[in-house]
Amino acid sequence: MKFNNLLAYLVVGVTAAVASPVPKPKAALSKLPSLNAAQSGYAKSIIAKAKAAGVQRHGCQAAIATGLVESKLLMYANNAVPASLTYRHGGISSDNDSIGIFQQRASVYKNIACSMDAGCSAGQFFSQMKRIGGWQTLSVGALCQKIQQSSFPDRYEKQVAAAASICAAGGL
């Protein structure tokens, strides 16, 4: 009798275990369109900050397009900013004192830790963006240029389609 109860318990337990659905991979682990895992992680942080900052799709696209142009959505330290080297990074920039995904100037954005963090630096980007009158109606490329003041202003517009796809995949 005890053997039959044990056997029944094992059969039911095994059946229940076999019948249990296989958990789906977490969305946080999935990659965004045309990005590798590291880029996807940074892009997801930027998208989350865009949602929190209330800048919607337009702000998200500006930030992602800027990140694609400035750093290919990777985190860069800079030898000219020794403190930046102490943070996790995937490369070394040599452009003046520019650091992070947005290549923010350490002489302007004094919080090095923030510039070396995707979400925090996106917050700096969005704060600067919101200071621009009519930012919501500027083309994404023009908005990026107003924020970054790049020597190569036409590069941002070339990344808008990719940025739109990435933001859409992230829920914006």
C-alpha positions as CSV (number, residue, x, y, z in Angstrom):
1,M,0.0,0.0,0.0
2,K,2.8,2.4,0.9
3,F,4.6,1.5,-2.3
4,N,1.4,2.3,-4.4
5,N,1.0,5.7,-2.7
6,L,4.6,6.5,-3.3
7,L,4.4,5.4,-6.9
8,A,1.2,7.5,-7.4
9,Y,2.9,10.5,-5.8
10,L,6.0,10.1,-8.1
11,V,3.9,9.7,-11.2
12,V,1.7,12.7,-10.4
13,G,4.8,14.7,-9.4
14,V,6.6,13.8,-12.6
15,T,3.5,14.5,-14.7
16,A,3.1,17.9,-13.1
17,A,6.7,18.7,-13.7
18,V,6.6,17.6,-17.3
19,A,3.3,19.4,-17.9
20,S,4.6,22.7,-16.4
21,P,5.1,25.3,-19.1
22,V,8.7,26.2,-19.9
23,P,9.3,29.8,-18.7
24,K,9.9,32.2,-21.5
25,P,13.2,34.1,-21.6
26,K,12.9,37.4,-19.8
27,A,12.3,40.4,-22.1
28,A,15.3,42.1,-20.4
29,L,17.6,39.5,-22.0
30,S,16.3,40.0,-25.5
31,K,18.2,42.1,-28.0
32,L,16.7,45.1,-29.7
33,P,16.7,45.4,-33.6
34,S,20.2,45.6,-35.1
35,L,21.9,45.8,-31.7
36,N,24.2,43.4,-29.8
37,A,23.5,42.5,-26.1
38,A,25.6,45.4,-24.7
39,Q,24.0,48.0,-27.0
40,S,20.6,46.6,-26.2
41,G,21.2,46.9,-22.5
42,Y,22.2,50.6,-22.9
43,A,19.3,51.3,-25.3
44,K,16.8,49.8,-22.8
45,S,18.2,52.1,-20.1
46,I,17.7,55.1,-22.4
47,I,14.2,54.0,-23.3
48,A,13.3,53.5,-19.7
49,K,14.5,57.0,-18.9
50,A,12.6,58.4,-21.9
51,K,9.4,56.9,-20.5
52,A,10.2,58.2,-17.0
53,A,11.0,61.7,-18.3
54,G,7.8,61.8,-20.4
55,V,9.6,62.7,-23.6
56,Q,7.8,60.0,-25.5
57,R,8.8,58.6,-28.9
58,H,10.3,61.8,-30.2
59,G,12.7,62.2,-27.3
60,C,13.6,58.5,-27.4
61,Q,14.4,58.7,-31.0
62,A,16.6,61.7,-30.5
63,A,18.5,60.0,-27.7
64,I,19.0,56.7,-29.5
65,A,20.0,58.5,-32.8
66,T,22.5,60.5,-30.8
67,G,23.9,57.4,-29.1
68,L,24.2,55.6,-32.4
69,V,26.1,58.5,-33.9
70,E,28.3,59.4,-30.9
71,S,29.3,56.0,-29.7
72,K,27.3,53.3,-31.6
73,L,25.4,52.9,-28.3
74,L,28.5,51.8,-26.4
75,M,30.0,53.2,-23.2
76,Y,33.3,55.1,-23.7
77,A,35.7,56.3,-21.1
78,N,38.4,58.9,-21.9
79,N,42.1,59.1,-20.8
80,A,41.7,62.8,-20.5
81,V,39.1,62.1,-17.8
82,P,40.8,59.7,-15.5
83,A,37.8,59.2,-13.3
84,S,35.8,57.8,-16.3
85,L,38.3,54.9,-16.5
86,T,37.1,53.6,-13.1
87,Y,33.6,52.9,-14.5
88,R,32.5,50.0,-16.7
89,H,33.2,50.9,-20.3
90,G,33.7,49.2,-23.6
91,G,36.2,51.5,-25.2
92,I,38.3,54.6,-24.9
93,S,37.4,57.9,-26.5
94,S,40.0,60.5,-27.4
95,D,37.7,63.4,-28.4
96,N,38.6,66.2,-25.9
97,D,37.0,65.3,-22.6
98,S,33.9,63.5,-24.1
99,I,32.7,60.4,-22.2
100,G,29.8,58.0,-22.1
101,I,27.2,57.0,-24.7
102,F,26.4,60.6,-25.6
103,Q,30.0,61.7,-25.6
104,Q,29.1,64.3,-23.0
105,R,31.9,66.8,-22.2
106,A,33.1,66.3,-18.7
107,S,33.9,70.1,-18.6
108,V,30.1,70.7,-19.1
109,Y,28.5,67.7,-17.4
110,K,30.5,67.5,-14.2
111,N,29.0,64.3,-12.8
112,I,31.3,61.7,-14.3
113,A,29.5,58.8,-12.7
114,C,26.3,60.0,-14.3
115,S,27.8,60.4,-17.7
116,M,29.2,56.9,-17.4
117,D,25.7,55.5,-16.7
118,A,23.3,55.0,-19.6
119,G,20.1,55.9,-17.7
120,C,21.6,58.9,-15.8
121,S,23.3,60.3,-18.9
122,A,20.0,60.0,-20.8
123,G,18.5,62.1,-18.1
124,Q,21.1,64.7,-18.7
125,F,20.4,64.5,-22.4
126,F,16.6,64.9,-21.8
127,S,17.1,67.8,-19.4
128,Q,19.1,69.6,-22.0
129,M,16.5,68.7,-24.7
130,K,13.6,70.1,-22.7
131,R,15.4,73.5,-22.5
132,I,15.0,73.8,-26.3
133,G,11.9,75.7,-27.2
134,G,9.6,73.7,-29.5
135,W,11.7,70.5,-29.2
136,Q,8.6,68.4,-29.7
137,T,8.2,69.8,-33.3
138,L,11.8,69.8,-34.5
139,S,12.9,67.0,-36.7
140,V,14.8,64.4,-34.8
141,G,18.1,65.2,-36.6
142,A,17.8,68.9,-35.9
143,L,16.9,68.2,-32.3
144,C,20.0,66.1,-31.9
145,Q,22.2,68.7,-33.4
146,K,20.8,71.5,-31.1
147,I,21.6,69.4,-28.1
148,Q,25.0,68.1,-29.2
149,Q,26.3,71.0,-31.3
150,S,28.3,68.6,-33.5
151,S,30.7,69.5,-36.2
152,F,28.9,66.9,-38.3
153,P,25.2,67.8,-38.0
154,D,23.9,65.6,-40.9
155,R,24.9,62.4,-39.2
156,Y,22.0,62.3,-36.8
157,E,19.3,62.3,-39.4
158,K,20.9,59.2,-41.0
159,Q,20.2,57.3,-37.8
160,V,16.6,58.3,-37.3
161,A,15.0,55.2,-39.0
162,A,17.2,52.8,-36.8
163,A,16.4,54.8,-33.7
164,A,12.6,54.7,-34.5
165,S,12.8,50.9,-34.9
166,I,14.8,50.5,-31.6
167,C,12.4,52.8,-29.6
168,A,9.3,51.0,-31.1
169,A,10.8,47.7,-30.0
170,G,11.3,49.1,-26.5
171,G,7.7,50.3,-26.3
172,L,7.9,53.9,-27.6
